[in-house]
């Protein structure tokens, strides 16, 4: 039997950008807002489309930011691809 990762609402969260690339401070605020509003999981670099235009470093930094911000309070599901 497969292990269930989460039940309930999982948000495919958008990645905010500014003139320098990914705005990690604003992204941290978005993650925290989702957690405070009782979302059950967050999907990062998954289905919102911007991941296809992000560098590998931006993807890693964004996923790491979500994991750090969540601090194990909810699951973080990272969109990845095989090379």
Secondary structure in CASP SS format (residue, H / E / C, confidence):
PFRMAT SS
TARGET T0000
AUTHOR 0000-0000-0000
METHOD secondary structure of the structure
MODEL  1
X C 1.00
X C 1.00
X C 1.00
X C 1.00
X C 1.00
X C 1.00
X C 1.00
X C 1.00
X C 1.00
X E 1.00
X E 1.00
X E 1.00
X C 1.00
X C 1.00
X C 1.00
X C 1.00
X E 1.00
X E 1.00
X C 1.00
X C 1.00
X E 1.00
X E 1.00
X C 1.00
X H 1.00
X H 1.00
X H 1.00
X H 1.00
X H 1.00
X H 1.00
X H 1.00
X H 1.00
X H 1.00
X H 1.00
X H 1.00
X H 1.00
X H 1.00
X C 1.00
X C 1.00
X C 1.00
X C 1.00
X E 1.00
X E 1.00
X E 1.00
X E 1.00
X C 1.00
X C 1.00
X C 1.00
X C 1.00
X C 1.00
X H 1.00
X H 1.00
X H 1.00
X H 1.00
X C 1.00
X C 1.00
X H 1.00
X H 1.00
X H 1.00
X H 1.00
X H 1.00
X H 1.00
X H 1.00
X H 1.00
X H 1.00
X H 1.00
X H 1.00
X H 1.00
X H 1.00
X H 1.00
X H 1.00
X C 1.00
X C 1.00
X C 1.00
X C 1.00
X E 1.00
X E 1.00
X E 1.00
X E 1.00
X C 1.00
X C 1.00
X C 1.00
X C 1.00
X C 1.00
END
